[in-house]
Amino acid sequence: MTVTVRYTCPHCGAVVSVEREPDLADRSVTTVPQPGWEYAEPDGDLESADGIEFHCGEDGDVTDLDGDPVAGCGRPFYLNFVRYEQGIELEPEPPTYGGPRFDFNA
């Protein structure tokens, strides 16, 4: 059984839909890939991937939040799945949240 899941492009706000297994757990959507993670195309082998690489508007139809068709920006973004190694949840490197911050204005 598959479900349709919708993701919002972090660049332009367009909505991308993908059919996938319901037991895949999402961690985050990022504008850059996680180092060392393997990404599948939206219609690829999602079960063996660490996430999905989308190209907004190029991988299929995109809509606005109300469901009306839009063009999409063409920029890549990444859905990162929760990953496990020997039953322990792995954190992205660098983390997609709460990571180091640099102040270049000092």
DSSP file (Angstrom, degrees, kcal/mol; ACC not computed):
  #  RESIDUE AA STRUCTURE BP1 BP2  ACC     N-H-->O    O-->H-N    N-H-->O    O-->H-N    TCO  KAPPA ALPHA  PHI   PSI    X-CA   Y-CA   Z-CA
    1    1 A M              0   0    0      0, 0.0     2,-0.3     0, 0.0     0, 0.0   0.000 360.0 360.0 360.0 137.1    0.0    0.0    0.0
    2    2 A T        -     0   0    0     19,-0.2     2,-0.3    20,-0.1    19,-0.2  -0.832 360.0-153.2-119.4 161.5    1.3    3.5   -0.8
    3    3 A V  E     -A   20   0A   0     17,-2.9    17,-2.3    -2,-0.3     2,-0.6  -0.930  21.6-117.7-128.5 154.6    0.2    6.9    0.3
    4    4 A T  E     -A   19   0A   0     -2,-0.3     2,-0.4    15,-0.2    15,-0.2  -0.849  33.8-172.3 -93.0 124.0    0.5   10.3   -1.4
    5    5 A V  E     -A   18   0A   0     13,-2.8    13,-2.3    -2,-0.6     2,-0.4  -0.941   9.9-146.9-119.9 139.3    2.7   12.6    0.7
    6    6 A R  E     -A   17   0A   0     -2,-0.4     2,-0.4    11,-0.2    11,-0.2  -0.867  11.7-171.2-111.5 139.2    3.2   16.4    0.0
    7    7 A Y  E     -A   16   0A   0      9,-3.1     9,-3.3    -2,-0.4     2,-0.5  -0.980  18.4-132.6-129.3 141.2    6.3   18.4    0.6
    8    8 A T  E     -A   15   0A   0     -2,-0.4     7,-0.2     7,-0.2     6,-0.1  -0.804  24.4-119.7 -96.0 129.7    6.8   22.2    0.3
    9    9 A C     >  -     0   0    0      5,-3.5     4,-2.0    -2,-0.5     5,-0.1  -0.503  15.6-147.6 -64.4 124.8    9.8   23.5   -1.6
   10   10 A P  T  4 S+     0   0    0      0, 0.0    -1,-0.2     0, 0.0    21,-0.1   0.640  93.6  53.9 -71.3 -11.8   11.8   25.6    0.9
   11   11 A H  T  4 S+     0   0    0     64,-0.1    -2,-0.0     3,-0.1    20,-0.0   0.897 130.5   2.0 -86.2 -45.0   12.9   27.9   -1.9
   12   12 A C  T  4 S-     0   0    0      2,-0.1    60,-0.1    63,-0.1    -1,-0.0   0.506  90.6-114.4-126.8  -8.4    9.6   29.0   -3.4
   13   13 A G     <  +     0   0    0     -4,-2.0    52,-0.1     1,-0.3     2,-0.0   0.498  62.3 146.9  85.4   3.0    6.8   27.4   -1.4
   14   14 A A        -     0   0    0     -6,-0.1    -5,-3.5    50,-0.1     2,-0.5  -0.376  46.7-123.7 -68.7 154.4    5.5   25.1   -4.2
   15   15 A V  E     -AB   8  63A   0     48,-3.5    48,-2.0    -7,-0.2     2,-0.4  -0.892  22.6-166.3-108.3 128.4    4.1   21.8   -3.2
   16   16 A V  E     -AB   7  62A   0     -9,-3.3    -9,-3.1    -2,-0.5     2,-0.4  -0.908   7.2-153.2-111.6 137.7    5.4   18.5   -4.6
   17   17 A S  E     -A    6   0A   0     44,-0.6     2,-0.3    -2,-0.4   -11,-0.2  -0.872  12.8-179.4-112.1 146.2    3.6   15.2   -4.2
   18   18 A V  E     -A    5   0A   0    -13,-2.3   -13,-2.8    -2,-0.4     2,-0.5  -0.998  24.8-131.5-143.4 142.3    5.2   11.7   -4.1
   19   19 A E  E     +A    4   0A   0     -2,-0.3     2,-0.3   -15,-0.2   -15,-0.2  -0.809  46.1 145.1 -90.0 129.6    3.7    8.2   -3.8
   20   20 A R  E     -A    3   0A   0    -17,-2.3   -17,-2.9    -2,-0.5    -2,-0.0  -0.965  53.4 -74.2-156.8 170.6    5.6    6.1   -1.2
   21   21 A E    >   -     0   0    0     -2,-0.3     3,-1.1   -19,-0.2   -19,-0.2  -0.468  38.8-132.6 -69.3 140.9    5.3    3.5    1.5
   22   22 A P  T 3  S+     0   0    0      0, 0.0    -1,-0.1     0, 0.0   -20,-0.1   0.658  98.0  67.9 -72.7 -14.0    3.7    4.8    4.7
   23   23 A D  T 3  S+     0   0    0      2,-0.1     2,-0.4     0, 0.0    -2,-0.0   0.508  71.3 105.8 -87.6  -1.8    6.3    3.3    7.0
   24   24 A L    <   -     0   0    0     -3,-1.1     2,-0.5    57,-0.0    23,-0.0  -0.647  66.6-140.8 -75.3 129.7    9.1    5.6    5.8
   25   25 A A        -     0   0    0     -2,-0.4    57,-2.6    57,-0.3     2,-0.3  -0.812   7.6-140.8 -99.2 127.5    9.8    8.2    8.6
   26   26 A D  E     +D   81   0B   0     -2,-0.5    55,-0.3    55,-0.3     3,-0.1  -0.652  21.3 175.8 -85.1 139.0   10.6   11.8    7.6
   27   27 A R  E     -     0   0B   0     53,-3.6     2,-0.3     1,-0.4    54,-0.2   0.790  59.4 -35.3-102.3 -52.6   13.3   13.7    9.5
   28   28 A S  E     -D   80   0B   0     52,-1.5    52,-3.4     2,-0.0     2,-0.5  -0.984  41.2-121.2-163.9 165.6   13.5   17.0    7.6
   29   29 A V  E     +D   79   0B   0     -2,-0.3     2,-0.3    50,-0.2    50,-0.2  -0.995  39.9 177.5-117.2 126.2   13.4   18.9    4.3
   30   30 A T  E     -D   78   0B   0     48,-2.7    48,-3.0    -2,-0.5     4,-0.1  -0.854  40.1-132.2-129.4 161.7   16.6   20.8    3.6
   31   31 A T  S    S+     0   0    0     -2,-0.3    -1,-0.1    46,-0.2   -22,-0.0   0.587  96.1  45.1 -87.2 -11.8   18.1   22.9    0.8
   32   32 A V  S    S-     0   0    0     46,-0.1    46,-0.1    45,-0.0     2,-0.1  -0.954  91.9-106.5-129.3 149.6   21.3   21.0    0.8
   33   33 A P        -     0   0    0      0, 0.0    -2,-0.1     0, 0.0    47,-0.0  -0.395  36.7-107.8 -72.2 152.9   22.0   17.2    0.9
   34   34 A Q    >   -     0   0    0      1,-0.1     3,-2.0    -2,-0.1     2,-0.0  -0.656  45.1 -99.9 -77.0 133.8   23.3   15.6    4.1
   35   35 A P  T 3  S+     0   0    0      0, 0.0    58,-0.3     0, 0.0     3,-0.1  -0.310 104.6   8.5 -58.4 130.0   26.9   14.6    3.7
   36   36 A G  T 3  S+     0   0    0      1,-0.3     2,-0.3    -3,-0.0    -2,-0.0   0.414  97.2 127.8  82.7  -1.6   27.3   10.9    3.0
   37   37 A W    <   -     0   0    0     -3,-2.0     2,-0.5    13,-0.0    -1,-0.3  -0.652  54.6-134.6 -89.9 146.4   23.5   10.3    2.5
   38   38 A E        -     0   0    0     -2,-0.3    12,-3.1    -3,-0.1    13,-0.7  -0.878  20.6-159.7-102.2 127.3   22.2    8.6   -0.6
   39   39 A Y  E     -e   51   0B   0     -2,-0.5    13,-0.2    11,-0.2     2,-0.2  -0.871   1.4-151.3-112.2 140.0   19.2   10.2   -2.3
   40   40 A A  E     -e   52   0B   0     11,-2.5    13,-2.6    -2,-0.4     6,-0.1  -0.668  26.8-103.9-100.6 158.8   16.7    8.6   -4.7
   41   41 A E    >   -     0   0    0     -2,-0.2     3,-2.4    11,-0.2    13,-0.1  -0.451  44.5-102.0 -69.5 156.6   14.7   10.2   -7.4
   42   42 A P  T 3  S+     0   0    0      0, 0.0   -23,-0.1     0, 0.0     4,-0.1   0.790 125.7  38.3 -55.8 -28.8   11.0   10.6   -6.4
   43   43 A D  T 3  S+     0   0    0    -25,-0.1    -2,-0.0     2,-0.1   -25,-0.0   0.183 105.2  95.7-105.4  16.7   10.0    7.6   -8.5
   44   44 A G  S <  S-     0   0    0     -3,-2.4     2,-1.4     1,-0.1     3,-0.1  -0.007  96.0 -56.4 -91.3-163.1   13.2    5.6   -7.6
   45   45 A D        +     0   0    0      1,-0.2     3,-0.5     2,-0.1     4,-0.3  -0.634  56.2 171.0 -80.8  89.6   14.0    2.9   -5.0
   46   46 A L    >   +     0   0    0     -2,-1.4     3,-0.7     1,-0.2    -1,-0.2   0.774  66.8  68.6 -73.6 -27.0   13.0    4.8   -1.8
   47   47 A E  T 3  S+     0   0    0      1,-0.2    -1,-0.2    -3,-0.1    -2,-0.1   0.840 106.9  37.4 -63.6 -34.0   13.3    1.8    0.5
   48   48 A S  T 3  S+     0   0    0     -3,-0.5    -1,-0.2     3,-0.0    -2,-0.2   0.447 103.9  89.9 -98.5   0.4   17.1    1.6    0.1
   49   49 A A  S <  S-     0   0    0     -3,-0.7   -10,-0.2    -4,-0.3     3,-0.1  -0.510  71.7-136.7 -95.1 163.7   17.7    5.4    0.0
   50   50 A D  S    S-     0   0    0    -12,-3.1    31,-2.8     1,-0.2     2,-0.3   0.473  82.0 -35.0 -91.7  -6.4   18.4    7.9    2.9
   51   51 A G  E     -eF  39  80B   0    -13,-0.7   -11,-2.5    29,-0.2     2,-0.4  -0.979  69.1 -80.0 173.0-170.9   16.0   10.4    1.4
   52   52 A I  E     -eF  40  79B   0     27,-1.9    27,-2.7    -2,-0.3     2,-0.6  -0.966  24.0-146.4-123.5 135.0   14.6   11.9   -1.8
   53   53 A E  E     - F   0  78B   0    -13,-2.6     2,-0.3    -2,-0.4    25,-0.2  -0.905  22.9-169.2 -99.2 118.5   16.2   14.5   -4.1
   54   54 A F  E     - F   0  77B   0     23,-2.9    23,-1.9    -2,-0.6     2,-0.5  -0.788  19.4-157.3-104.0 149.1   13.5   16.8   -5.6
   55   55 A H  E >>  - F   0  76B   0     -2,-0.3     3,-2.8    21,-0.2     4,-1.2  -0.935  38.3-117.1-122.0 104.1   13.9   19.3   -8.4
   56   56 A C  T 34 S-     0   0    0     19,-2.1    18,-2.1    -2,-0.5     6,-0.1  -0.133  91.4  -3.7 -52.1 114.8   11.0   21.7   -7.9
   57   57 A G  T 34 S+     0   0    0     16,-0.1    -1,-0.3     3,-0.1     5,-0.1   0.266 121.0  79.1  87.9 -11.3    8.7   21.5  -10.9
   58   58 A E  T <4 S+     0   0    0     -3,-2.8    -2,-0.2     1,-0.1     3,-0.1   0.627  85.3  55.9-101.9 -17.0   11.0   19.1  -12.9
   59   59 A D  S  < S-     0   0    0     -4,-1.2     2,-0.3     1,-0.3    -1,-0.1   0.330 124.2 -57.5 -97.6   6.7   10.0   15.9  -11.2
   60   60 A G  S    S-     0   0    0     -5,-0.2    -1,-0.3    -3,-0.1    -3,-0.1  -0.921  88.0 -19.5 144.7-171.1    6.3   16.1  -11.9
   61   61 A D        -     0   0    0     -2,-0.3   -44,-0.6    -3,-0.1     2,-0.3  -0.390  53.9-167.5 -70.2 142.1    3.4   18.4  -11.3
   62   62 A V  E     -BC  16  70A   0      8,-0.6     8,-1.9   -46,-0.1     2,-0.3  -0.935   3.9-171.9-126.8 154.1    3.6   21.0   -8.5
   63   63 A T  E     -BC  15  69A   0    -48,-2.0   -48,-3.5    -2,-0.3     2,-0.1  -0.807  26.4-105.9-133.0 172.3    0.9   23.1   -7.0
   64   64 A D    >   -     0   0    0      4,-2.3     3,-1.8    -2,-0.3   -50,-0.1  -0.354  55.6 -84.8 -86.7-176.9    0.4   26.0   -4.6
   65   65 A L  T 3  S+     0   0    0      1,-0.3   -51,-0.0     2,-0.1    -1,-0.0   0.736 130.8  55.0 -64.6 -22.0   -0.9   25.3   -1.1
   66   66 A D  T 3  S-     0   0    0      2,-0.1    -1,-0.3     0, 0.0     0, 0.0   0.498 121.4-105.1 -87.9  -4.5   -4.5   25.5   -2.4
   67   67 A G  S <  S+     0   0    0     -3,-1.8    -2,-0.1     1,-0.3     3,-0.0   0.511  73.6 139.5  94.4   5.7   -3.8   22.8   -5.1
   68   68 A D        -     0   0    0      1,-0.1    -4,-2.3     0, 0.0    -1,-0.3  -0.674  60.6-101.7 -83.4 136.7   -3.7   25.2   -8.1
   69   69 A P  E     +C   63   0A   0      0, 0.0     2,-0.3     0, 0.0    -6,-0.3  -0.262  44.9 176.2 -59.7 139.8   -0.9   24.3  -10.6
   70   70 A V  E     -C   62   0A   0     -8,-1.9    -8,-0.6   -55,-0.1   -13,-0.0  -0.880  36.8-117.6-135.4 168.6    2.3   26.4  -10.5
   71   71 A A        -     0   0    0     -2,-0.3     3,-0.1   -10,-0.1    -1,-0.1   0.845  43.3-140.2 -79.3 -35.2    5.6   26.2  -12.4
   72   72 A G        -     0   0    0      1,-0.1   -15,-0.1   -60,-0.1    -1,-0.1   0.026  20.4 -99.5  82.3 158.4    8.0   25.5   -9.6
   73   73 A C        -     0   0    0      2,-0.1   -16,-0.1   -59,-0.0    -1,-0.1   0.581  38.9-128.7 -94.8 -11.1   11.5   27.1   -9.3
   74   74 A G        +     0   0    0    -18,-2.1   -17,-0.1     1,-0.3    -2,-0.0   0.396  63.4 132.7  81.0  -5.0   13.6   24.2  -10.6
   75   75 A R        -     0   0    0    -20,-0.1   -19,-2.1     1,-0.1    -1,-0.3  -0.502  58.2-110.9 -82.5 150.3   15.9   24.3   -7.6
   76   76 A P  E     + F   0  55B   0      0, 0.0     2,-0.3     0, 0.0   -21,-0.2  -0.481  36.5 171.8 -79.0 149.1   16.9   21.1   -5.7
   77   77 A F  E     - F   0  54B   0    -23,-1.9   -23,-2.9    -2,-0.2     2,-0.4  -0.962  20.6-132.1-148.9 164.1   15.7   20.3   -2.2
   78   78 A Y  E     -DF  30  53B   0    -48,-3.0   -48,-2.7    -2,-0.3     2,-0.6  -0.952   5.6-153.0-130.5 130.3   16.0   17.1   -0.1
   79   79 A L  E     -DF  29  52B   0    -27,-2.7   -27,-1.9    -2,-0.4     2,-0.5  -0.899  23.1-155.1 -94.8 124.0   13.7   15.0    2.0
   80   80 A N  E     -DF  28  51B   0    -52,-3.4   -53,-3.6    -2,-0.6   -52,-1.5  -0.892   3.4-149.2-105.8 125.1   15.8   13.3    4.7
   81   81 A F  E     -D   26   0B   0    -31,-2.8     2,-0.3    -2,-0.5   -55,-0.3  -0.481  30.7 -96.3 -83.2 159.8   14.5   10.1    6.2
   82   82 A V        -     0   0    0    -57,-2.6     2,-0.3    -2,-0.1   -57,-0.3  -0.633  47.4-153.2 -70.1 132.5   15.2    9.0    9.7
   83   83 A R  E     -G   90   0C   0      7,-0.6     7,-2.8    -2,-0.3     2,-0.4  -0.864  10.7-164.0-114.6 147.7   18.2    6.6    9.6
   84   84 A Y  E     -G   89   0C   0     -2,-0.3     2,-0.4     5,-0.3     5,-0.2  -0.963   8.8-168.6-128.5 146.2   19.1    3.8   11.9
   85   85 A E  E >  S-G   88   0C   0      3,-2.4     3,-1.6    -2,-0.4    -2,-0.0  -0.964  83.3 -16.9-133.5 118.4   22.3    1.8   12.4
   86   86 A Q  T 3  S-     0   0    0     -2,-0.4     3,-0.1     1,-0.3    -1,-0.1   0.875 129.8 -52.8  52.5  41.6   22.1   -1.3   14.6
   87   87 A G  T 3  S+     0   0    0      1,-0.2     2,-0.5     0, 0.0    -1,-0.3   0.466 114.5 115.9  79.6   2.1   18.7   -0.1   15.9
   88   88 A I  E <   -G   85   0C   0     -3,-1.6    -3,-2.4     0, 0.0     2,-0.2  -0.904  69.4-119.3-108.5 130.4   20.1    3.4   17.0
   89   89 A E  E     -G   84   0C   0     -2,-0.5     2,-0.3    -5,-0.2    -5,-0.3  -0.483  29.1-139.7 -68.3 129.7   18.8    6.5   15.3
   90   90 A L  E     -G   83   0C   0     -7,-2.8    -7,-0.6    -2,-0.2    -1,-0.1  -0.708   6.2-137.3 -92.6 141.9   21.5    8.4   13.5
   91   91 A E        -     0   0    0     -2,-0.3    -9,-0.0    -9,-0.1     2,-0.0  -0.728  29.0-105.6 -91.3 144.5   21.8   12.2   13.6
   92   92 A P        -     0   0    0      0, 0.0    -1,-0.1     0, 0.0   -58,-0.0  -0.349  39.5-106.3 -64.4 152.3   22.7   14.1   10.4
   93   93 A E  S    S+     0   0    0    -58,-0.3     3,-0.0     1,-0.3     0, 0.0  -0.968 113.0  21.3-122.9 113.8   26.2   15.4   10.1
   94   94 A P  S    S-     0   0    0      0, 0.0    -1,-0.3     0, 0.0     5,-0.1   0.664 113.2-113.0 -73.7 160.2   26.1   18.4   10.5
   95   95 A P        -     0   0    0      0, 0.0     4,-0.2     0, 0.0    -2,-0.1  -0.241  11.1-137.9 -60.3 147.1   22.8   18.4   12.2
   96   96 A T  S    S+     0   0    0      2,-0.1     2,-0.3     1,-0.1   -67,-0.1   0.499  89.2  37.4 -83.6  -2.6   19.9   20.1   10.3
   97   97 A Y  S    S+     0   0    0      1,-0.1    -1,-0.1     0, 0.0     0, 0.0  -0.993 119.6  11.2-144.8 147.6   18.8   21.8   13.5
   98   98 A G  S    S+     0   0    0     -2,-0.3     3,-0.1     1,-0.1    -2,-0.1   0.692  86.7 149.2  62.3  19.5   20.6   23.3   16.4
   99   99 A G        -     0   0    0     -4,-0.2    -1,-0.1     1,-0.2    -3,-0.1  -0.038  55.9 -57.9 -76.4-176.8   23.9   23.2   14.6
  100  100 A P        -     0   0    0      0, 0.0     2,-0.4     0, 0.0    -1,-0.2  -0.285  51.3-151.1 -63.4 147.7   26.8   25.5   15.0
  101  101 A R        -     0   0    0     -3,-0.1     2,-0.4     2,-0.0     0, 0.0  -0.953   3.9-155.9-121.7 141.9   26.2   29.2   14.3
  102  102 A F        -     0   0    0     -2,-0.4     2,-0.8     2,-0.0     0, 0.0  -0.962   5.5-152.9-121.4 133.4   28.8   31.6   13.1
  103  103 A D    >   +     0   0    0     -2,-0.4     3,-0.7     1,-0.1    -2,-0.0  -0.881  16.6 174.0-107.4 102.7   28.7   35.4   13.5
  104  104 A F  T 3  S+     0   0    0     -2,-0.8    -1,-0.1     1,-0.2    -2,-0.0   0.439  70.3  72.6 -86.9   0.0   30.6   37.0   10.7
  105  105 A N  T 3         0   0    0      1,-0.2    -1,-0.2     0, 0.0    -2,-0.0   0.467 360.0 360.0 -91.5  -1.9   29.5   40.5   11.8
  106  106 A A    <         0   0    0     -3,-0.7    -1,-0.2     0, 0.0    -2,-0.1   0.478 360.0 360.0 -74.8 360.0   31.8   40.6   14.8
